[in-house]
Protein backbone atom coordinates (compact mmCIF):
# COMPACT_ATOMS: atom_id res chain seq x y z
CA UNK A 1 0.00 0.00 0.00
CA UNK A 2 2.71 2.49 1.01
CA UNK A 3 6.02 1.94 -0.74
CA UNK A 4 9.20 4.01 -0.52
CA UNK A 5 12.16 3.04 -2.69
CA UNK A 6 15.45 4.85 -2.02
CA UNK A 7 13.79 8.15 -1.16
CA UNK A 8 16.73 10.46 -0.54
CA UNK A 9 17.01 13.83 1.15
CA UNK A 10 20.00 15.97 2.01
CA UNK A 11 20.71 19.32 3.56
CA UNK A 12 23.85 20.94 4.97
CA UNK A 13 23.91 18.88 8.17
CA UNK A 14 21.85 15.77 7.47
CA UNK A 15 21.32 13.18 4.76
CA UNK A 16 18.84 10.32 4.59
CA UNK A 17 17.66 7.51 2.34
CA UNK A 18 14.49 5.55 3.14
CA UNK A 19 13.28 2.25 1.75
CA UNK A 20 10.39 0.20 3.14
CA UNK A 21 7.01 -1.23 2.19
CA UNK A 22 3.80 -1.35 4.26
CA UNK A 23 1.54 -3.85 2.56
CA UNK A 24 -1.38 -3.94 5.01
CA UNK A 25 -3.51 -1.36 6.79
CA UNK A 26 -2.90 -0.84 10.50
CA UNK A 27 -0.93 1.20 13.01
CA UNK A 28 2.87 1.32 12.74
CA UNK A 29 5.28 2.78 15.28
CA UNK A 30 8.08 5.00 13.98
CA UNK A 31 10.94 4.97 16.47
CA UNK A 32 14.55 6.05 16.73
CA UNK A 33 16.82 8.41 18.59
CA UNK A 34 16.26 12.17 18.42
CA UNK A 35 17.85 13.47 15.23
CA UNK A 36 17.77 10.06 13.52
CA UNK A 37 15.39 11.23 10.79
CA UNK A 38 11.85 10.38 11.98
CA UNK A 39 10.40 13.86 11.37
CA UNK A 40 12.25 14.11 8.07
CA UNK A 41 10.57 10.90 6.91
CA UNK A 42 7.12 12.18 7.89
CA UNK A 43 7.70 15.49 6.13
CA UNK A 44 8.88 13.74 2.96
CA UNK A 45 5.81 11.50 2.83
CA UNK A 46 3.54 14.48 3.55
CA UNK A 47 5.19 16.55 0.83
CA UNK A 48 6.45 19.31 3.14
CA UNK A 49 10.03 18.47 2.10
CA UNK A 50 11.15 17.75 -1.45
CA UNK A 51 12.96 14.50 -2.17
CA UNK A 52 16.14 14.44 -4.21
CA UNK A 53 15.67 11.00 -5.77
CA UNK A 54 13.73 7.77 -5.45
CA UNK A 55 10.09 6.78 -5.76
CA UNK A 56 7.14 6.83 -3.39
CA UNK A 57 3.65 5.47 -3.94
CA UNK A 58 0.45 4.80 -2.04
CA UNK A 59 -1.94 2.15 -3.36
CA UNK A 60 0.23 1.93 -6.49
CA UNK A 61 -0.15 5.65 -7.26
CA UNK A 62 2.87 7.92 -7.13
CA UNK A 63 2.77 10.67 -4.52
CA UNK A 64 5.67 12.66 -5.88
CA UNK A 65 3.74 14.83 -8.34
CA UNK A 66 1.09 15.72 -5.77
CA UNK A 67 1.17 18.78 -3.53
CA UNK A 68 0.67 18.22 0.23
CA UNK A 69 -3.02 19.16 -0.04
CA UNK A 70 -3.56 16.71 -2.91
CA UNK A 71 -2.06 13.72 -1.11
CA UNK A 72 -4.42 11.24 0.64
CA UNK A 73 -2.71 12.13 3.89
CA UNK A 74 -3.51 13.81 7.20
CA UNK A 75 -0.55 14.87 9.32
CA UNK A 76 -0.60 15.72 13.00
CA UNK A 77 2.37 17.26 14.81
CA UNK A 78 3.17 17.70 18.49
CA UNK A 79 2.05 21.35 18.44
CA UNK A 80 -1.56 20.31 17.68
CA UNK A 81 -1.90 22.04 14.26
CA UNK A 82 -4.73 24.16 15.70
CA UNK A 83 -5.54 27.84 15.25
CA UNK A 84 -5.86 29.24 18.77
CA UNK A 85 -8.11 32.14 17.78
CA UNK A 86 -10.67 29.84 16.12
CA UNK A 87 -13.39 27.81 17.81
CA UNK A 88 -13.43 24.04 18.18
CA UNK A 89 -16.03 23.90 15.40
CA UNK A 90 -13.88 25.99 13.05
CA UNK A 91 -10.71 24.00 13.76
CA UNK A 92 -12.43 20.69 13.10
CA UNK A 93 -14.55 21.61 10.08
CA UNK A 94 -11.51 23.28 8.48
CA UNK A 95 -10.39 19.78 7.53
CA UNK A 96 -13.21 19.44 5.01
CA UNK A 97 -14.48 23.01 4.48
CA UNK A 98 -11.91 25.78 4.12
CA UNK A 99 -14.66 28.41 4.43
CA UNK A 100 -15.75 26.96 7.81
CA UNK A 101 -19.42 27.57 7.02
CA UNK A 102 -21.62 27.36 10.10
CA UNK A 103 -24.64 25.39 8.88
CA UNK A 104 -26.59 22.35 10.06
CA UNK A 105 -24.65 19.92 7.87
CA UNK A 106 -21.26 21.05 9.16
CA UNK A 107 -22.42 21.31 12.75
CA UNK A 108 -23.72 17.74 12.63
CA UNK A 109 -20.42 16.52 11.17
CA UNK A 110 -18.46 18.18 13.96
CA UNK A 111 -20.90 17.04 16.64
CA UNK A 112 -20.61 13.43 15.45
CA UNK A 113 -16.82 13.31 15.43
CA UNK A 114 -16.58 15.15 18.77
CA UNK A 115 -18.82 12.48 20.31
CA UNK A 116 -16.58 9.72 18.96
CA UNK A 117 -13.57 11.36 20.64
CA UNK A 118 -15.35 12.15 23.92
CA UNK A 119 -15.12 15.91 23.37
CA UNK A 120 -18.13 16.78 25.50
CA UNK A 121 -18.09 20.56 25.38
CA UNK A 122 -19.44 23.56 23.51
CA UNK A 123 -18.11 23.39 19.94
CA UNK A 124 -18.05 27.20 19.79
CA UNK A 125 -15.52 27.48 22.58
CA UNK A 126 -12.16 28.84 21.41
CA UNK A 127 -9.33 26.31 21.23
CA UNK A 128 -7.05 28.53 23.35
CA UNK A 129 -9.30 27.76 26.33
CA UNK A 130 -8.63 24.01 26.14
CA UNK A 131 -6.11 21.79 27.90
CA UNK A 132 -3.34 20.08 25.97
CA UNK A 133 -5.21 16.78 25.84
CA UNK A 134 -8.38 18.47 24.65
CA UNK A 135 -6.47 20.34 21.94
CA UNK A 136 -4.99 17.08 20.68
CA UNK A 137 -8.48 15.60 20.55
CA UNK A 138 -9.57 18.55 18.41
CA UNK A 139 -6.64 17.91 16.05
CA UNK A 140 -7.46 14.20 15.94
CA UNK A 141 -11.13 15.02 15.28
CA UNK A 142 -10.12 17.09 12.25
CA UNK A 143 -8.04 14.15 10.95
CA UNK A 144 -10.93 11.75 11.57
CA UNK A 145 -13.36 13.98 9.71
CA UNK A 146 -11.00 14.25 6.73
CA UNK A 147 -10.99 10.42 6.60
CA UNK A 148 -7.76 10.16 4.64
CA UNK A 149 -6.31 6.67 4.26
CA UNK A 150 -2.84 7.65 5.44
CA UNK A 151 -2.42 9.29 8.85
CA UNK A 152 1.01 10.53 9.96
CA UNK A 153 1.50 11.44 13.62
CA UNK A 154 4.79 13.09 14.57
CA UNK A 155 5.17 12.63 18.34
CA UNK A 156 1.67 14.06 18.83
CA UNK A 157 1.10 12.86 22.39
CA UNK A 158 4.60 12.90 23.87
CA UNK A 159 4.04 16.08 25.88
CA UNK A 160 0.95 14.65 27.56
CA UNK A 161 0.84 12.61 30.74
CA UNK A 162 0.66 8.78 30.47
CA UNK A 163 -3.07 8.59 31.21
CA UNK A 164 -3.93 11.02 28.42
CA UNK A 165 -1.60 9.26 26.00
CA UNK A 166 -3.28 5.92 26.73
CA UNK A 167 -6.71 7.45 26.19
CA UNK A 168 -5.70 8.96 22.85
CA UNK A 169 -4.21 5.64 21.72
CA UNK A 170 -7.66 4.13 22.35
CA UNK A 171 -9.20 6.88 20.20
CA UNK A 172 -6.69 6.05 17.47
CA UNK A 173 -7.82 2.42 17.48
CA UNK A 174 -11.41 3.63 17.14
CA UNK A 175 -10.42 5.56 14.02
CA UNK A 176 -9.10 2.34 12.49
CA UNK A 177 -12.28 0.50 13.36
CA UNK A 178 -14.13 3.22 11.45
CA UNK A 179 -11.76 3.14 8.45
CA UNK A 180 -10.27 -0.32 7.95
CA UNK A 181 -8.25 0.84 4.91
CA UNK A 182 -6.24 3.32 6.96
CA UNK A 183 -2.50 3.20 7.59
CA UNK A 184 -1.24 5.18 10.57
CA UNK A 185 2.42 5.88 11.23
CA UNK A 186 2.98 7.23 14.73
CA UNK A 187 6.34 8.59 15.82
CA UNK A 188 6.95 8.11 19.52
CA UNK A 189 9.62 7.55 22.18
CA UNK A 190 7.21 5.32 24.12
CA UNK A 191 7.25 2.07 22.15
CA UNK A 192 6.13 -0.07 25.09
CA UNK A 193 2.93 1.99 25.34
CA UNK A 194 2.10 1.19 21.73
CA UNK A 195 2.80 -2.54 21.75
CA UNK A 196 -0.86 -3.56 22.12
CA UNK A 197 -2.11 -1.48 19.18
CA UNK A 198 0.65 -1.61 16.56
CA UNK A 199 1.05 -3.94 13.59
CA UNK A 200 4.75 -3.30 13.17
CA UNK A 201 7.75 -1.07 13.88
CA UNK A 202 9.75 1.21 11.58
CA UNK A 203 13.14 1.74 13.21
CA UNK A 204 15.09 4.75 11.96
CA UNK A 205 18.83 4.90 12.52
CA UNK A 206 21.08 7.62 11.04
CA UNK A 207 18.65 8.51 8.28
CA UNK A 208 17.67 5.05 7.11
CA UNK A 209 15.18 2.31 7.94
CA UNK A 210 16.80 -0.65 9.70
CA UNK A 211 16.96 -3.59 7.26
CA UNK A 212 14.64 -1.61 4.93
CA UNK A 213 11.61 -3.39 6.35
CA UNK A 214 8.83 -3.35 8.92
CA UNK A 215 9.86 -5.14 12.09
CA UNK A 216 7.72 -6.92 14.66
CA UNK A 217 7.96 -5.81 18.28
CA UNK A 218 9.64 -9.07 19.32
CA UNK A 219 12.38 -8.53 16.73
CA UNK A 220 13.08 -5.13 18.21
CA UNK A 221 12.85 -6.21 21.83
CA UNK A 222 15.22 -9.15 21.41
CA UNK A 223 17.79 -7.38 19.23
CA UNK A 224 20.90 -6.30 21.12
CA UNK A 225 21.36 -3.31 18.80
CA UNK A 226 18.09 -1.83 20.03
CA UNK A 227 18.12 -2.69 23.73
CA UNK A 228 20.10 0.33 24.85
CA UNK A 229 17.69 2.76 23.21
CA UNK A 230 14.42 0.99 23.93
CA UNK A 231 15.02 -0.76 27.21
CA UNK A 232 17.96 1.05 28.81
CA UNK A 233 19.61 -2.31 29.44
CA UNK A 234 23.22 -1.27 28.78
C-alpha positions in Angstrom: 0.0 0.0 0.0 2.7 2.5 1.0 6.0 1.9 -0.7 9.2 4.0 -0.5 12.2 3.0 -2.7 15.5 4.8 -2.0 13.8 8.2 -1.2 16.7 10.5 -0.5 17.0 13.8 1.1 20.0 16.0 2.0 20.7 19.3 3.6 23.9 20.9 5.0 23.9 18.9 8.2 21.9 15.8 7.5 21.3 13.2 4.8 18.8 10.3 4.6 17.7 7.5 2.3 14.5 5.6 3.1 13.3 2.2 1.8 10.4 0.2 3.1 7.0 -1.2 2.2 3.8 -1.3 4.3 1.5 -3.9 2.6 -1.4 -3.9 5.0 -3.5 -1.4 6.8 -2.9 -0.8 10.5 -0.9 1.2 13.0 2.9 1.3 12.7 5.3 2.8 15.3 8.1 5.0 14.0 10.9 5.0 16.5 14.6 6.1 16.7 16.8 8.4 18.6 16.3 12.2 18.4 17.8 13.5 15.2 17.8 10.1 13.5 15.4 11.2 10.8 11.8 10.4 12.0 10.4 13.9 11.4 12.3 14.1 8.1 10.6 10.9 6.9 7.1 12.2 7.9 7.7 15.5 6.1 8.9 13.7 3.0 5.8 11.5 2.8 3.5 14.5 3.5 5.2 16.6 0.8 6.5 19.3 3.1 10.0 18.5 2.1 11.2 17.7 -1.5 13.0 14.5 -2.2 16.1 14.4 -4.2 15.7 11.0 -5.8 13.7 7.8 -5.4 10.1 6.8 -5.8 7.1 6.8 -3.4 3.6 5.5 -3.9 0.5 4.8 -2.0 -1.9 2.1 -3.4 0.2 1.9 -6.5 -0.2 5.6 -7.3 2.9 7.9 -7.1 2.8 10.7 -4.5 5.7 12.7 -5.9 3.7 14.8 -8.3 1.1 15.7 -5.8 1.2 18.8 -3.5 0.7 18.2 0.2 -3.0 19.2 0.0 -3.6 16.7 -2.9 -2.1 13.7 -1.1 -4.4 11.2 0.6 -2.7 12.1 3.9 -3.5 13.8 7.2 -0.6 14.9 9.3 -0.6 15.7 13.0 2.4 17.3 14.8 3.2 17.7 18.5 2.0 21.4 18.4 -1.6 20.3 17.7 -1.9 22.0 14.3 -4.7 24.2 15.7 -5.5 27.8 15.3 -5.9 29.2 18.8 -8.1 32.1 17.8 -10.7 29.8 16.1 -13.4 27.8 17.8 -13.4 24.0 18.2 -16.0 23.9 15.4 -13.9 26.0 13.1 -10.7 24.0 13.8 -12.4 20.7 13.1 -14.6 21.6 10.1 -11.5 23.3 8.5 -10.4 19.8 7.5 -13.2 19.4 5.0 -14.5 23.0 4.5 -11.9 25.8 4.1 -14.7 28.4 4.4 -15.7 27.0 7.8 -19.4 27.6 7.0 -21.6 27.4 10.1 -24.6 25.4 8.9 -26.6 22.3 10.1 -24.7 19.9 7.9 -21.3 21.1 9.2 -22.4 21.3 12.8 -23.7 17.7 12.6 -20.4 16.5 11.2 -18.5 18.2 14.0 -20.9 17.0 16.6 -20.6 13.4 15.5 -16.8 13.3 15.4 -16.6 15.2 18.8 -18.8 12.5 20.3 -16.6 9.7 19.0 -13.6 11.4 20.6 -15.3 12.1 23.9 -15.1 15.9 23.4 -18.1 16.8 25.5 -18.1 20.6 25.4 -19.4 23.6 23.5 -18.1 23.4 19.9 -18.0 27.2 19.8 -15.5 27.5 22.6 -12.2 28.8 21.4 -9.3 26.3 21.2 -7.1 28.5 23.3 -9.3 27.8 26.3 -8.6 24.0 26.1 -6.1 21.8 27.9 -3.3 20.1 26.0 -5.2 16.8 25.8 -8.4 18.5 24.6 -6.5 20.3 21.9 -5.0 17.1 20.7 -8.5 15.6 20.5 -9.6 18.6 18.4 -6.6 17.9 16.1 -7.5 14.2 15.9 -11.1 15.0 15.3 -10.1 17.1 12.2 -8.0 14.2 10.9 -10.9 11.7 11.6 -13.4 14.0 9.7 -11.0 14.2 6.7 -11.0 10.4 6.6 -7.8 10.2 4.6 -6.3 6.7 4.3 -2.8 7.6 5.4 -2.4 9.3 8.9 1.0 10.5 10.0 1.5 11.4 13.6 4.8 13.1 14.6 5.2 12.6 18.3 1.7 14.1 18.8 1.1 12.9 22.4 4.6 12.9 23.9 4.0 16.1 25.9 1.0 14.6 27.6 0.8 12.6 30.7 0.7 8.8 30.5 -3.1 8.6 31.2 -3.9 11.0 28.4 -1.6 9.3 26.0 -3.3 5.9 26.7 -6.7 7.5 26.2 -5.7 9.0 22.8 -4.2 5.6 21.7 -7.7 4.1 22.4 -9.2 6.9 20.2 -6.7 6.0 17.5 -7.8 2.4 17.5 -11.4 3.6 17.1 -10.4 5.6 14.0 -9.1 2.3 12.5 -12.3 0.5 13.4 -14.1 3.2 11.4 -11.8 3.1 8.4 -10.3 -0.3 7.9 -8.2 0.8 4.9 -6.2 3.3 7.0 -2.5 3.2 7.6 -1.2 5.2 10.6 2.4 5.9 11.2 3.0 7.2 14.7 6.3 8.6 15.8 7.0 8.1 19.5 9.6 7.5 22.2 7.2 5.3 24.1 7.3 2.1 22.2 6.1 -0.1 25.1 2.9 2.0 25.3 2.1 1.2 21.7 2.8 -2.5 21.8 -0.9 -3.6 22.1 -2.1 -1.5 19.2 0.7 -1.6 16.6 1.0 -3.9 13.6 4.8 -3.3 13.2 7.8 -1.1 13.9 9.7 1.2 11.6 13.1 1.7 13.2 15.1 4.8 12.0 18.8 4.9 12.5 21.1 7.6 11.0 18.6 8.5 8.3 17.7 5.0 7.1 15.2 2.3 7.9 16.8 -0.7 9.7 17.0 -3.6 7.3 14.6 -1.6 4.9 11.6 -3.4 6.4 8.8 -3.4 8.9 9.9 -5.1 12.1 7.7 -6.9 14.7 8.0 -5.8 18.3 9.6 -9.1 19.3 12.4 -8.5 16.7 13.1 -5.1 18.2 12.8 -6.2 21.8 15.2 -9.2 21.4 17.8 -7.4 19.2 20.9 -6.3 21.1 21.4 -3.3 18.8 18.1 -1.8 20.0 18.1 -2.7 23.7 20.1 0.3 24.8 17.7 2.8 23.2 14.4 1.0 23.9 15.0 -0.8 27.2 18.0 1.1 28.8 19.6 -2.3 29.4 23.2 -1.3 28.8 
